[in-house]
Structures are given as C-alpha cells and as structure tokens.
C-alpha cells in the first residue's frame, strides 16, 4: 500500500508543477483535465501525509512509554492507544481511496421491477417495491420519471420501468438487482395462510448516445395503437412504439405518452441502457465477477433478499444481514442501513481482490 501511496504523492507533486506552468495555463482543456486529476488525488495525499506524521508520533510515544514510569508511562500508553485507533481508521480509508472507481457509479439508472412467481400477490409486491424505491429516491433528492407500466389485475404492477436521475444513483441502487422474495398473508387469503411470492429488479446504468452506438439499420421500429391507460385519444392513434434491436433480439416498448416521438425517445433510452449493460457484462468480466460476488449476476434467478411481513423482518442473503424494520423500510424507503452494509462489504471484497486486505 505504501508503494502505491508514494506513487500517488509523486503524481500529485508533478501535477502541482505542471499546473503552474504558463504553457499549461494557456491550454484550457489540458489545464482543466489536470486540475481535475489534481483535486481527485488531494484527499489521498493529505490522508497519506497524516498517516506518516501519525506513525512518527506513534514511534516517539512508544519510546517515551518505555523510558517512563508511573503516571507518565500510563499517559503514554493511553496516547498510544488513541494513535493506533486513528492509524487503523486512516489505513482503511486509504485502502478504499486506492480502489479504482467503478466508472458507472455516477450514472443515472433505469429501474425495472417485474412480478415473478405468485400471481396477483407478486404484482402487488412489485408495486410495493417500486413505491419503496420511489420514496428512497425522494429522500435522496433524486428525480424519478415513469417510463412505462403494466398494471396487475388486482393492483400493483406486472412490470414497471422508471428513470431515476440524480447524484451517483447507480452507486447506491446497483445492489438492488436480483430476485426479491416476499412472505406475507395476501389480502385475498381468508384462512390467514402465509404465501411466498417473488419479484425481479433490474438496475441498468443510463446509457448516453456516446456510450452505445446504435445503427439505424439494426433497428426495427413498429408503431401501434396503445391499450390500457391513456384515455380515448391514445386508442385513436398509432402512438405506441416497439423497437427491436436486430443483432441482439432485445425488444423495448413504450406506450404511456400520447406522442409517438416521446414514446420512441423513451424506448431508445431503455434500449441503450440494456445494450450498455450487455456490453459491460461481455467486456468487463473481471469487474462483473467481483460485483456478482456481492450483488448477484443480474440474471433474475438469484434470491438476494426476503421480506417477511409477519415477523417485520428483512434479510439480505448476500451478507447475512437481518433487520426488524420492514414496516418502516417499506413505508418511508429507508434503505440506508442495507445499502451502507452492502457497500462496505463490496469494498472489503474489492480490497481483498486487490491485495489490500487480508482474509
């Protein structure tokens, strides 16, 4: 770790010199790029310098403890304990800082929730999950835009897709991808029996046009009359859009807007994100492998979490975390403790894989 930190510090010093160079100052694009990197390294360098200073103080305190007696030795021992605690804290912080950032973490996401096994109850739970995420997004100050929805016959959703935009949305919600299982007594159950249902959640980083190149020749675009919500106007016009990406066979539809142009734009947004996820899975197997150890493969077949309503319990099976706050989580979208624990576990796994953490 110290070799890597020394390299970072040298790079920081080199950047400081270059940023003071009149030639660089006259090249706006180059200057901004170097200034951004310089600022990103500043926190690492300052923490590293604090750690070096702390290690020096620790060495001096040890010498003083061994050379002293009585009350002075006890004071030195107490000071040493404080220094060692801060050393551990700083070391962990620096290890996390040295990890390469996931380039997708800052992206907005496409959230897809689908009812799985369980019929009407699965659709109702899909609605509950979607509302939970909507409340969490609101708590974070993010914006949620509904892209498409297919309602269940008894309520909830067979499928619902939304765009969530804001600061570092993907870094928080990427852990939600997978199969979510619910255990509860359905409202239609007269004998009070507990039923088990499931929903799948997909979290796709929003793809910009520069992220995914789509050729017009690879698209088959069909228009048709929308059905369901939207009123009489929708049913009179071919406003709904179905886009098929011929090379992959991916199909995306949008019919919630009265404008064919808006439906096409929304469908393309979802298609780009699905293609980006597909490409990332193919090209970045190392990153995907590390992530799947934590958050599942995203193939919709893994049970990542169970929501047990009779016991007011949420269990995340990936990290063995159980919380008895299901009612509050569903009602307010309070996912902070779950996400924080998953993020910590992911960082520890990545540190182990990078040789920065033992065990």
Secondary structure as UniProt FT lines:
FT   HELIX           2..19
FT   HELIX           22..25
FT   HELIX           28..67
FT   HELIX           70..98
FT   TURN            103..106
FT   STRAND          109..115
FT   TURN            117..118
FT   HELIX           119..140
FT   STRAND          143..151
FT   TURN            153..154
FT   STRAND          157..165
FT   TURN            167..168
FT   HELIX           169..173
FT   HELIX           174..176
FT   STRAND          178..184
FT   TURN            187..188
FT   STRAND          195..205
FT   TURN            209..211
FT   HELIX           216..218
FT   STRAND          219..224
FT   TURN            229..230
FT   HELIX           231..236
FT   STRAND          240..245
FT   TURN            246..249
FT   STRAND          250..254
FT   HELIX           260..283
FT   HELIX           285..295
FT   STRAND          303..308
FT   TURN            309..312
FT   STRAND          313..316
FT   TURN            317..320
FT   STRAND          321..323
FT   HELIX           326..332
FT   HELIX           336..353
FT   TURN            354..355
//
